[in-house]
Amino acid sequence: MLVRILILLLLGTALLWQQDGPAWLAEIPAWQLWAALVAFALWTAWRLYRQLRAALRDMND
């Protein structure tokens, strides 16, 4: 889970520093960074939801 959060922070930072950052980062279109951030955030939220549901199910057993 910690790795997923760090990747989300990295993608968010890349979006913020795209214009002022290194040249290779400026070459990546902003929509691709946004798409990666949103897709990864949705995947992380889904995994977190599944873990929470499993924990609640185990607690009720």
N, C-alpha and C positions, 0 to 999 in steps of 0.2 A: 504494500500500500504506500509505503514511503517513497518508493521509486516512482510510482504513478504521480504522486503529488509533486515530486521534483521535476518530472517531465512536464507537467502542467505549468509549473512556475517557469521553466525554461522556455516553453512556447509563448507564454505571456510576455516574458522579458524580450523575446525575439520580436514580438509585435511592437513593443514600446521602443526598442532600439533600432528598428529597421532603417529609419532614415539617417540616424546619427551613428550607426554601428559600422562594422567592416563592410567592405565592398561586396563580398560574397553573400552577405545577409540582405543587402539592398537589391540584389538581383532576384531574390525570391519574391514573387508577387504576394501582395498582402492577402488576397483571397485564399491562397494556398495555406498561409499561416493560420488564417481564421478557420478554414475548413479542418485543418489538423487539430487545432485547439478545441473546436466544438466536438469533433468526432471523438477525440481522446477523452474529453470531459464527460460526454454521454456514456462512453464505455466504462469509465471509472465510476460514474454514478450508478450504472446498472450493476456493476460488480459489488459495489458497496450495498446496494439494495438487496442483492441476492445473499450477501453475507449476513446482513441484518435479519432477513427472513429466516435463514437457516439457524441463526442463533436463537431467535424467538421460538422456532419450532422445537429446537433441542431443549430449550428451557421449559416448554410446556409438557414435554414427555417425561 
